[in-house]
Amino acid sequence: MPSQHRIGVNRREFLQVGYSGLLGVGLSSLLTKRAQANETRTPKSVIIVFLTGAPSHLDTFDMKPDAPAEIRGEFRPTATRVPGLHVCEHLPRLAARADKYAVVRSLSHRENNHLVATHHVLTGHQQPGAFFDKVASRDDWPSYASTVDYLRPRNDGLPSGVNLPTFLMEGPLVWPGQHAGFLGPRHDPWQITRDPNRPDFGLDSLRPAEGIDASRLDNRRALLAEVDAQQRQLARSAEGRRLSDQQQAAFSILASGRVARAFAIDHEPTAVRDRYGRHAFGQSLLMARRLVQVGVPVVQANMGIVQNWDSHADNFGRLKNTLLPPLDQGVSALLDDLEATGLLDDTLVMMLGEFGRTPRIFAVGNGAIPGRDHWAPCFFGVFAGAGVRGGQLIGQSDRIGAYPSTNPYSPNDIGATVYHTLGINPGIEVRDRQNRPVNLNHGEVIRALFGA
């Protein structure tokens, strides 16, 4: 039986996706400066609100009230302040803020499997050698944060990307798209796997223990070197070298303290925390705002545990009772907060899942509560900030929400749009694991978002 580490991952899985990603210490070492030549405009930040498992577009932002009952479902649409744009009745706060965001209803691809589709959406590129439940590997394409870290290496104690509050993993299945892929583990974003709503939330490893300040870090460094000397066999392994790189990065973080301050969520006024909602959804989005505020360029907030939105059964009960209300509260507060703090102009907020759900409602087995299956040909995305013109409806689906009836946009186009926001030329050439030149992205920026 494979040996298990304290965080519940076996050694094979560590080697597969990189020790750094699972420990949450994915900072870049110093690299040659190369970002400036690749910028297409002033870099902005990105917050990805990822609805892991994929919500039903027909029951949220692309409702079909005139379709037959087996298509339209149980929910009623509610009007927004944008003429012609209706959303689900269980999203009243977002309905009231429709002038702040644009809805794309014609996202589309061909991958009905969670892992493969997640990779495509979170990297802007199809997974190499994709097959059903293909787990993360170093042949994958890099996440958006990893590309930023590769092209714009930094040594100021800040990561280029943070994913929170869950690491997308179920048993042996590690979701691809969360790591740096072929760019290597040193560019992995941090993986924070604690709920910011818990009273004991904090990252002790990112700030000195009580009574230890930056001037005493050299003593800790010396102690660590002494321990490492007793583990030479580990240090000679590839895993050991990665760990050594990340130890140096950890000292940089401890010395700067900027990230530690960002994670001091308990310093937020009570009214602000209450406005986001005292639940994992809301407090994770508040953490995302705090991280962007201190200079982290890419933050991914996974709204739910793995496949939380995967509503094969009890689609309407789960959406109504446990998923939509906290999402509505948290995302609305995030948009308000970003606008009030002046960050919305420089921060793209992108909310979407890896695909949509089947138009037709179905039930599997006796007594099953009706739900919807996977559906990649048509799904939605919500975009706000960073120059996005709010109050727009971009693209349309057909009368039952099965396929786009206007120009479809692919995850490649999502990726191009993210890179455009980050000030990176989507078509820039990078090197894969075999040192072959490859183009980072093959999509087109969704210009309609920006009023173009």
Secondary structure, 3 states (H helix, E strand, C coil): CCCECCCCCEHHHHHHHCHHHHHCCCCCCCCCCCCHHHCCCCCCEEEEEECCCCCCHHHCCCCCCCCCHHHHCCCCEEECCCCCCEEECCCHHHHCCHHHEEEEEEECCCCCCHHHHHHHHHHCCCCCCCCCCCCCCCCCCCCHHHHHHHHCCCCCCCCCEEEECCCCEECCEECCCCCCHHHCHHHCCEECCCCCCCCCCCCHHHCCCCCCCHHHHHHHHHHHHHHHHCCHHHHHCHHHHHHHHHHHHHHHHHHHCHHHHHCCHHHCCHHHHHHHCCCHHHHHHHHHHHHHHHCCCEEEEECCCCCCCCCCCCHHHHHHHHHHHHHHHHHHHHHHHHHHCCCHHHEEEEEECCCEECCCCECCCCCCCCECCEECCCEEEEEECCCCCCCEEECCECCCCCCECCCCECHHHHHHHHHHHCCCCCCCEEECCCCCEEECCCCCCCHHHHCC
